[in-house]
């Protein structure tokens, strides 16, 4: 096995391990979102939510999951806008976040299948 083949094999193992963790990471993000109070602004909760989604934005690209990274970036930017405004999300904003979370999960599943 050449050095390049060995490196590619190691990268494949890392990528597969990353893909296997995605459903749980997304479940955690969904849980944080559902635990946030929807009648008051929770700065710490939004910060945690933003941090977790941000980590998917960067790590997705790193491991070759560009669709996942793109969806995570959209969600991250939306959450950041809400967090900076420090406003309670209205029903339309909550629905938009739910849709982005569904897209995130779909991108993770697509990544797992395509990997």
N, CA, C and O of each residue as an XYZ file, in Angstrom:
460
protein
N       0.848     -1.176      0.000
C       0.000      0.000      0.000
C       0.898      1.245      0.000
O       1.822      1.349      0.806
N       0.621      2.177     -0.900
C       1.412      3.401     -0.969
C       1.024      4.334      0.162
O      -0.004      4.158      0.815
N       1.867      5.325      0.378
C       1.569      6.310      1.424
C       0.247      7.019      1.143
O      -0.524      7.280      2.067
N      -0.019      7.330     -0.122
C      -1.261      7.994     -0.488
C      -2.460      7.098     -0.209
O      -3.466      7.558      0.331
N      -2.363      5.836     -0.570
C      -3.466      4.897     -0.312
C      -3.702      4.730      1.186
O      -4.841      4.632      1.643
N      -2.616      4.700      1.931
C      -2.732      4.562      3.378
C      -3.407      5.802      3.982
O      -4.262      5.690      4.860
N      -3.012      6.969      3.502
C      -3.635      8.201      3.967
C      -5.114      8.241      3.604
O      -5.942      8.626      4.430
N      -5.453      7.851      2.391
C      -6.853      7.834      1.967
C      -7.667      6.859      2.808
O      -8.817      7.140      3.145
N      -7.081      5.721      3.146
C      -7.778      4.742      3.987
C      -8.032      5.310      5.383
O      -9.103      5.105      5.953
N      -7.050      6.020      5.930
C      -7.222      6.625      7.255
C      -8.289      7.715      7.221
O      -9.108      7.822      8.134
N      -8.273      8.522      6.164
C      -9.281      9.559      6.024
C     -10.680      8.968      5.887
O     -11.643      9.526      6.414
N     -10.799      7.854      5.190
C     -12.088      7.170      5.039
C     -12.607      6.696      6.397
O     -13.796      6.823      6.690
N     -11.722      6.156      7.216
C     -12.108      5.696      8.556
C     -12.617      6.886      9.387
O     -13.640      6.785     10.064
N     -11.894      8.011      9.327
C     -12.311      9.201     10.069
C     -13.652      9.734      9.556
O     -14.520     10.116     10.341
N     -13.806      9.753      8.250
C     -15.047     10.226      7.643
C     -16.226      9.335      8.025
O     -17.311      9.828      8.332
N     -16.010      8.033      8.005
C     -17.071      7.095      8.394
C     -17.454      7.266      9.863
O     -18.632      7.199     10.213
N     -16.458      7.486     10.717
C     -16.734      7.689     12.144
C     -17.519      8.987     12.345
O     -18.433      9.048     13.166
N     -17.159     10.004     11.599
C     -17.870     11.280     11.677
C     -19.324     11.092     11.253
O     -20.239     11.547     11.937
N     -19.531     10.421     10.125
C     -20.889     10.183      9.616
C     -21.725      9.404     10.627
O     -22.916      9.675     10.784
N     -21.121      8.453     11.302
C     -21.850      7.637     12.274
C     -22.313      8.467     13.476
O     -23.319      8.138     14.104
N     -21.587      9.536     13.795
C     -21.938     10.383     14.939
C     -22.979     11.447     14.607
O     -23.594     12.019     15.507
N     -23.175     11.708     13.339
C     -24.062     12.796     12.938
C     -25.488     12.695     13.469
O     -25.991     13.682     14.004
N     -26.161     11.562     13.351
C     -27.546     11.503     13.862
C     -27.646     11.872     15.347
O     -28.594     12.546     15.749
N     -26.698     11.445     16.148
C     -26.725     11.762     17.580
C     -26.460     13.245     17.808
O     -27.110     13.867     18.648
N     -25.523     13.814     17.075
C     -25.245     15.247     17.218
C     -26.474     16.071     16.846
O     -26.801     17.046     17.522
N     -27.141     15.683     15.786
C     -28.332     16.410     15.362
C     -29.461     16.214     16.368
O     -30.219     17.145     16.640
N     -29.576     15.016     16.917
C     -30.580     14.782     17.964
C     -30.318     15.698     19.156
O     -31.261     16.235     19.737
N     -29.063     15.881     19.523
C     -28.720     16.777     20.635
C     -29.103     18.222     20.308
O     -29.624     18.940     21.162
N     -28.844     18.640     19.080
C     -29.221     19.990     18.660
C     -30.737     20.152     18.721
O     -31.236     21.166     19.209
N     -31.467     19.158     18.230
C     -32.934     19.203     18.285
C     -33.423     19.265     19.732
O     -34.386     19.969     20.035
N     -32.765     18.536     20.613
C     -33.158     18.535     22.024
C     -32.928     19.902     22.656
O     -33.776     20.399     23.397
N     -31.789     20.505     22.365
C     -31.517     21.837     22.898
C     -32.571     22.823     22.397
O     -33.062     23.655     23.161
N     -32.917     22.727     21.114
C     -33.937     23.611     20.559
C     -35.278     23.391     21.260
O     -35.950     24.350     21.639
N     -35.658     22.140     21.428
C     -36.970     21.872     22.039
C     -36.990     22.246     23.525
O     -38.054     22.537     24.072
N     -35.833     22.239     24.176
C     -35.768     22.605     25.597
C     -35.778     24.119     25.825
O     -36.027     24.578     26.940
N     -35.509     24.887     24.777
C     -35.522     26.339     24.939
C     -36.940     26.815     25.231
O     -37.892     26.356     24.599
N     -37.086     27.730     26.180
C     -38.426     28.274     26.421
C     -38.850     29.108     25.217
O     -38.048     29.863     24.668
N     -40.077     28.976     24.818
C     -40.566     29.718     23.663
C     -41.417     30.916     24.086
O     -42.103     31.530     23.269
N     -41.354     31.236     25.392
C     -42.081     32.406     25.873
C     -41.135     33.454     26.466
O     -41.576     34.494     26.956
N     -39.835     33.170     26.415
C     -38.834     34.126     26.881
C     -37.526     33.836     26.141
O     -37.333     32.746     25.602
N     -36.639     34.820     26.125
C     -35.366     34.638     25.443
C     -34.356     34.048     26.418
O     -34.165     34.574     27.515
N     -33.710     32.958     26.020
C     -32.716     32.285     26.851
C     -31.361     32.431     26.158
O     -31.031     31.667     25.251
N     -30.588     33.413     26.593
C     -29.314     33.714     25.940
C     -28.339     32.539     25.992
O     -27.689     32.229     24.994
N     -28.235     31.891     27.136
C     -27.316     30.759     27.276
C     -27.745     29.601     26.372
O     -26.904     28.943     25.760
N     -29.043     29.357     26.292
C     -29.540     28.285     25.436
C     -29.267     28.551     23.965
O     -28.866     27.649     23.231
N     -29.487     29.801     23.530
C     -29.198     30.150     22.148
C     -27.699     30.056     21.857
O     -27.296     29.652     20.766
N     -26.880     30.431     22.840
C     -25.427     30.340     22.656
C     -25.000     28.878     22.493
O     -24.159     28.566     21.650
N     -25.569     28.003     23.287
C     -25.263     26.571     23.175
C     -25.728     26.026     21.832
O     -24.998     25.292     21.166
N     -26.928     26.383     21.445
C     -27.474     25.948     20.161
C     -26.590     26.436     19.017
O     -26.256     25.670     18.114
N     -26.221     27.693     19.059
C     -25.366     28.260     18.014
C     -24.023     27.542     17.958
O     -23.547     27.203     16.875
N     -23.413     27.311     19.103
C     -22.101     26.655     19.157
C     -22.153     25.252     18.550
O     -21.257     24.861     17.800
N     -23.192     24.507     18.873
C     -23.285     23.134     18.356
C     -23.508     23.119     16.842
O     -22.920     22.301     16.133
N     -24.349     24.015     16.354
C     -24.593     24.079     14.912
C     -23.341     24.585     14.201
O     -22.994     24.102     13.123
N     -22.671     25.551     14.805
C     -21.435     26.086     14.229
C     -20.385     24.978     14.060
O     -19.661     24.942     13.065
N     -20.317     24.090     15.034
C     -19.331     23.004     14.940
C     -19.624     22.095     13.743
O     -18.696     21.582     13.118
N     -20.905     21.892     13.419
C     -21.257     21.094     12.239
C     -20.909     21.831     10.949
O     -20.528     21.209      9.957
N     -21.039     23.151     10.967
C     -20.713     23.943      9.784
C     -19.258     23.714      9.396
O     -18.954     23.461      8.230
N     -18.373     23.802     10.360
C     -16.944     23.629     10.085
C     -16.543     22.186      9.871
O     -15.815     21.874      8.928
N     -17.003     21.319     10.722
C     -16.579     19.922     10.626
C     -17.155     19.243      9.393
O     -16.531     18.342      8.832
N     -18.335     19.666      8.967
C     -18.920     19.083      7.759
C     -18.010     19.263      6.560
O     -17.756     18.314      5.818
N     -17.524     20.470      6.371
C     -16.603     20.743      5.254
C     -15.309     19.953      5.427
O     -14.784     19.389      4.466
N     -14.806     19.917      6.643
C     -13.544     19.229      6.916
C     -13.610     17.766      6.503
O     -12.647     17.230      5.955
N     -14.742     17.117      6.763
C     -14.868     15.695      6.471
C     -15.533     15.410      5.127
O     -15.860     14.263      4.825
N     -15.732     16.450      4.323
C     -16.257     16.250      2.974
C     -17.766     16.190      2.870
O     -18.290     15.692      1.873
N     -18.481     16.683      3.871
C     -19.937     16.680      3.868
C     -20.428     18.097      3.570
O     -20.957     18.778      4.448
N     -20.249     18.525      2.336
C     -20.533     19.925      1.993
C     -22.016     20.271      2.106
O     -22.350     21.377      2.530
N     -22.909     19.362      1.741
C     -24.342     19.640      1.871
C     -24.703     19.864      3.338
O     -25.405     20.820      3.668
N     -24.235     19.006      4.194
C     -24.474     19.145      5.634
C     -23.943     20.489      6.118
O     -24.621     21.197      6.862
N     -22.753     20.832      5.706
C     -22.141     22.084      6.117
C     -22.952     23.286      5.638
O     -23.125     24.250      6.383
N     -23.444     23.239      4.414
C     -24.238     24.340      3.866
C     -25.545     24.528      4.633
O     -25.933     25.654      4.944
N     -26.218     23.425      4.933
C     -27.472     23.508      5.689
C     -27.188     24.007      7.115
O     -27.926     24.834      7.651
N     -26.122     23.495      7.709
C     -25.758     23.932      9.058
C     -25.437     25.428      9.063
O     -25.787     26.135     10.008
N     -24.774     25.909      8.012
C     -24.452     27.338      7.941
C     -25.735     28.173      7.888
O     -25.832     29.201      8.557
N     -26.712     27.739      7.103
C     -27.991     28.462      7.035
C     -28.653     28.508      8.412
O     -29.137     29.555      8.842
N     -28.670     27.375      9.090
C     -29.265     27.312     10.427
C     -28.468     28.166     11.404
O     -29.043     28.893     12.215
N     -27.161     28.078     11.327
C     -26.296     28.853     12.218
C     -26.552     30.354     12.064
O     -26.695     31.067     13.057
N     -26.608     30.822     10.839
C     -26.829     32.246     10.589
C     -28.205     32.693     11.089
O     -28.352     33.789     11.630
N     -29.200     31.839     10.903
C     -30.555     32.177     11.351
C     -30.604     32.270     12.877
O     -31.186     33.202     13.432
N     -29.992     31.303     13.540
C     -29.955     31.287     15.002
C     -29.179     32.498     15.516
O     -29.583     33.136     16.488
N     -28.073     32.805     14.862
C     -27.254     33.938     15.282
C     -28.030     35.248     15.170
O     -27.947     36.101     16.053
N     -28.782     35.404     14.084
C     -29.605     36.612     13.933
C     -30.609     36.736     15.078
O     -30.784     37.819     15.637
N     -31.261     35.638     15.424
C     -32.224     35.663     16.527
C     -31.530     35.953     17.853
O     -32.033     36.721     18.673
N     -30.377     35.334     18.053
C     -29.649     35.517     19.307
C     -29.170     36.960     19.454
O     -29.238     37.532     20.543
N     -28.695     37.539     18.375
C     -28.223     38.921     18.443
C     -29.375     39.896     18.702
O     -29.199     40.905     19.385
N     -30.536     39.593     18.161
C     -31.710     40.446     18.381
C     -32.291     40.245     19.787
O     -33.022     41.097     20.292
N     -31.957     39.115     20.407
C     -32.455     38.771     21.748
C     -33.975     38.848     21.826
O     -34.555     39.366     22.780
N     -34.590     38.307     20.780
C     -36.048     38.300     20.745
C     -36.560     36.871     20.858
O     -35.873     35.911     20.507
N     -37.751     36.763     21.344
C     -38.411     35.460     21.425
C     -38.840     35.085     20.004
O     -39.531     35.862     19.346
N     -38.439     33.907     19.525
C     -38.850     33.525     18.168
C     -40.368     33.380     18.074
O     -41.005     32.772     18.934
N     -40.928     33.952     17.013
C     -42.362     33.787     16.798
C     -42.613     32.441     16.124
O     -41.669     31.705     15.837
N     -43.865     32.121     15.875
C     -44.212     30.807     15.318
C     -43.568     30.581     13.942
O     -43.104     29.482     13.641
N     -43.547     31.607     13.135
C     -42.936     31.483     11.800
C     -41.435     31.207     11.914
O     -40.900     30.383     11.173
N     -40.763     31.882     12.823
C     -39.331     31.660     13.026
C     -39.068     30.267     13.600
O     -38.109     29.601     13.210
N     -39.912     29.837     14.513
C     -39.777     28.484     15.073
C     -39.957     27.434     13.982
O     -39.219     26.450     13.930
N     -40.933     27.646     13.121
C     -41.176     26.711     12.022
C     -39.982     26.679     11.068
O     -39.607     25.617     10.571
N     -39.395     27.832     10.819
C     -38.227     27.892      9.936
C     -37.065     27.096     10.538
O     -36.357     26.385      9.825
N     -36.878     27.219     11.837
C     -35.817     26.455     12.502
C     -36.124     24.967     12.435
O     -35.224     24.167     12.180
N     -37.372     24.582     12.660
C     -37.740     23.159     12.557
C     -37.457     22.619     11.155
O     -36.955     21.504     11.007
N     -37.776     23.400     10.135
C     -37.508     22.971      8.755
C     -36.010     22.827      8.494
O     -35.577     21.875      7.845
N     -35.232     23.764      8.995
C     -33.782     23.671      8.814
C     -33.209     22.467      9.569
O     -32.272     21.824      9.095
N     -33.767     22.167     10.730
C     -33.327     20.978     11.459
C     -33.661     19.702     10.681
O     -32.866     18.763     10.656
N     -34.826     19.671     10.053
C     -35.191     18.518      9.216
C     -34.224     18.391      8.032
O     -33.792     17.289      7.693
N     -33.892     19.512      7.415
C     -32.941     19.499      6.299
C     -31.567     19.039      6.764
O     -30.863     18.333      6.042
N     -31.190     19.442      7.970
C     -29.905     19.035      8.530
C     -29.856     17.523      8.714
O     -28.865     16.879      8.370
N     -30.923     16.967      9.254
C     -30.979     15.521      9.432
C     -30.972     14.805      8.078
O     -30.296     13.789      7.912
N     -31.717     15.334      7.122
C     -31.738     14.737      5.792
C     -30.361     14.781      5.148
O     -29.954     13.827      4.486
N     -29.644     15.875      5.336
C     -28.283     15.983      4.798
C     -27.347     14.987      5.471
O     -26.457     14.434      4.825
N     -27.548     14.757      6.766
C     -26.717     13.780      7.486
C     -26.997     12.374      6.987
O     -26.069     11.592      6.779
N     -28.265     12.048      6.794
C     -28.638     10.729      6.290
C     -28.104     10.549      4.877
O     -27.571      9.492      4.539
N     -28.246     11.575      4.056
C     -27.732     11.536      2.673
C     -26.221     11.336      2.691
O     -25.683     10.587      1.876
N     -25.537     12.000      3.612
C     -24.086     11.872      3.727
C     -23.699     10.462      4.134
O     -22.730      9.902      3.620
N     -24.459      9.891      5.058
C     -24.174      8.538      5.532
C     -24.346      7.543      4.394
O     -23.525      6.639      4.236
N     -25.400      7.697      3.600
C     -25.680      6.785      2.499
C     -24.651      6.951      1.396
O     -24.187      5.973      0.809
N     -24.295      8.217      1.117
C     -23.369      8.485      0.027
C     -21.930      8.205      0.371
O     -21.073      8.200     -0.513
N     -21.650      7.975      1.617
C     -20.281      7.776      2.064
C     -19.801      6.363      1.914
O     -18.658      6.059      2.256
